[in-house]
Amino acid sequence: MVRKLITEKEYVEFLIGRDGEFDQIVASTVRRAKCDIRDDNCELIWVLAYPKAEYANNADSFDEYYDSVEICD
């Protein structure tokens, strides 16, 4: 599905959480597809419902892993 979206759509934003194994699998799959297929038409975005200490304490690592991080107000 990820491959199909990346190859067939003009631009895709993958909005994901980080609260379980499924979220980690999806993030990993999207990152792999971006490396293998193309990365100029998609973005991997980690969406947080509120600011978390996990992000605050490791912002540099998360900013390298995800294309962007969005924190809802």
Secondary structure, DSSP 8 states (H G I E B T S, - for coil): -HHHHHHHSS-EEEEE--SSHHHHHHHHHHHHHHHHT-SSSEEEEEEESS--HHHHHTHHHHHHHSSEEEE--
